[in-house]
């Protein structure tokens, strides 16, 4: 593989260690990517172990199949369908689930995928290039209001309204088709607003993040996947999630907290001890970040944060 398109798996040992892999266990890797986490899980599994991996990216599916490991079952699709897939495979519960929510380096570095403002290419941004609306399609058809909401809510961009208006105005001269065109437009809007650039961050970062999240319905998939993953853990099973921005991490933290802190019973309602709510899950340790050494070797690890949950009761 081209060195420029190789992928360095973030928090590799930390995430797989957190799963405490059992040789005969059943595990799920919700985002195979280029297989960093999956390979390490497979190394720790015995001959009776099983790994079910998901990915929307056709190139990731090819990479998974190239491993030629009979214990690995690769699924071309998003992990929102986790419960349905497990049912179809006759799997009621699993020993562990790993979610790495980052975009893989081959996707970012391949200009033809349209994820990066640093390399000019078509405005695609789809994880699965075989289906769905591209970023260019959305930019060409959405109203200023729709664009503003997406850029504000998913990018947490202060000047979302102004950027949305500029995109709509730009359509009079023809649709935006390349990442370079969009990045230049956003930079121009922020320059006119005299917005101070965030240290080490391109002006287009938040807008590109927002469009990618929207095009791929990432937060909707994350919510569905988290609930299914926690439901399907057997007692002693663990969920490990690596997130890369505040929107993801907030959802992960809230979903895990809801399982570790059950709702209080209504006041004034007498209950037996056996009827009191019991937390069926517990958090494992504190949230972990990449070490200084890892960040130095792979700057994309800087924003990564790992949270781990264990099921302790049925």
Secondary structure, DSSP 8 states (H G I E B T S, - for coil): --GGG----TTHHHHHHHTT--TT-EEEES--TTSHHHHHHHHH--TT-EEEEEES-HHHHHHHHHT--TTEEEEEB-GGGHHHHHHHTT---EEEEEEE-S--HHHHH-GGG---SSS--BS---SSTTSS--HHHHHHHS-HHHHHHHHHHHH--TTHHHHHHHHHHHGGG----BHHHHHHHHHHHHHHTT----TT--TTHHHHHHHHHHHTTHHHHHHHHHHHHHHHEEEEEEEEEEE-SHHHHHHHHHHHHHHHS-----TT----GGGS----EEE-SS-EE--HHHHHH-GGGTT-EEEEEEE---
